[in-house]
Amino acid sequence: MVILQTAGCQKKIAEQIINQGGDSVLSLKGNQGTLHKEVRLYFESAQKDHFKGIPHAIHTTVDGDHGRIETRQTIVTDDVEWFEDKAQWKGLKTFVDGYGALVYKKPISRSLKS
């Protein structure tokens, strides 16, 4: 398993990993232009329709520590046939969307004045 950050999200790198018998997770951000935009729009549309008719899994965690509450959600789908450039990304099987939100707890403070 090879996990690459955004700079490694390139077609040739993905192909090399697959050709050598590996699996990969490639991080996708705005530097991929159209690809990022298409996947972002896909997830936004699917979420609006509550993923109706789209195979998917959602995992949510909530943690509290150091005066804050953090919620993370990961959505996974193997619905990749809609992606027009799929053939250019050898081994593409899944899209994953993840995000987190932080809520800071406000401390309650009291002071005595005399």
MOLIN-V820417 format. One record per residue. N is the residue number from 1. RES is the residue in three letters. PHI is phi as a letter, one per 40 degrees, with the letter a starting at -180 (999 if undefined). PSI is psi in whole degrees, -180 to 180 (NA if undefined). D_LAST is the distance of its C-alpha to the last C-alpha in Angstrom with 2 decimals. Layout:
N;RES;PHI;PSI;D_LAST
N;RES;PHI;PSI;D_LAST
This chain:
1;MET;999;126;64.86
2;VAL;b;127;63.83
3;ILE;b;122;60.44
4;LEU;b;142;60.20
5;GLN;c;-178;57.46
6;THR;d;-43;58.11
7;ALA;c;-26;60.37
8;GLY;c;0;62.70
9;CYS;c;80;63.15
10;GLN;b;146;66.70
11;LYS;d;-45;69.91
12;LYS;c;-37;71.88
13;ILE;c;-45;69.28
14;ALA;d;-44;69.08
15;GLU;c;-42;72.89
16;GLN;c;-41;73.18
17;ILE;c;-46;70.79
18;ILE;c;-44;72.80
19;ASN;c;-27;76.13
20;GLN;c;11;75.09
21;GLY;g;14;74.26
22;GLY;c;173;70.49
23;ASP;b;158;67.79
24;SER;a;157;64.97
25;VAL;b;118;61.65
26;LEU;b;128;61.31
27;SER;c;134;58.06
28;LEU;b;127;58.47
29;LYS;b;-172;56.32
30;GLY;d;-20;56.90
31;ASN;c;-10;59.23
32;GLN;c;8;61.93
33;GLY;f;-111;62.01
34;THR;c;-42;64.17
35;LEU;d;-49;63.94
36;HIS;c;-46;60.14
37;LYS;c;-44;60.21
38;GLU;c;-45;62.84
39;VAL;c;-41;61.02
40;ARG;d;-47;57.66
41;LEU;c;-38;59.38
42;TYR;d;-52;61.13
43;PHE;c;-39;57.90
44;GLU;c;-44;56.17
45;SER;c;-45;59.16
46;ALA;c;-40;59.49
47;GLN;c;-38;55.84
48;LYS;c;-35;56.16
49;ASP;c;12;59.12
50;HIS;f;34;57.35
51;PHE;f;31;60.08
52;LYS;d;121;62.65
53;GLY;g;6;65.92
54;ILE;b;122;64.50
55;PRO;c;131;64.44
56;HIS;a;167;61.02
57;ALA;b;143;58.34
58;ILE;b;133;54.57
59;HIS;b;127;52.13
60;THR;b;136;48.36
61;THR;b;148;45.68
62;VAL;b;124;41.93
63;ASP;b;145;39.76
64;GLY;b;130;36.05
65;ASP;a;150;34.57
66;HIS;f;41;31.95
67;GLY;g;20;29.82
68;ARG;a;160;32.82
69;ILE;b;128;35.68
70;GLU;b;127;39.11
71;THR;b;129;42.10
72;ARG;b;139;45.56
73;GLN;b;134;48.78
74;THR;b;131;52.31
75;ILE;b;131;55.35
76;VAL;b;136;58.87
77;THR;a;144;62.18
78;ASP;b;16;65.75
79;ASP;c;88;66.76
80;VAL;b;-3;68.03
81;GLU;c;-26;71.37
82;TRP;c;-23;69.95
83;PHE;c;110;69.19
84;GLU;c;-33;72.11
85;ASP;c;19;71.86
86;LYS;d;-41;71.73
87;ALA;c;-24;75.04
88;GLN;c;-14;73.68
89;TRP;b;85;70.97
90;LYS;d;130;73.06
91;GLY;g;5;71.66
92;LEU;c;122;69.03
93;LYS;b;-23;68.16
94;THR;a;146;64.53
95;PHE;b;141;61.70
96;VAL;b;134;58.10
97;ASP;b;132;55.01
98;GLY;b;145;51.58
99;TYR;a;163;48.11
100;GLY;b;155;44.53
101;ALA;b;136;41.27
102;LEU;b;137;37.75
103;VAL;b;121;34.68
104;TYR;c;130;31.37
105;LYS;c;136;28.75
106;LYS;c;124;25.41
107;PRO;c;144;22.72
108;ILE;c;120;19.94
109;SER;b;143;16.61
110;ARG;b;145;13.18
111;SER;b;145;9.93
112;LEU;c;131;6.60
113;LYS;b;139;3.75
114;SER;b;NA;0.00
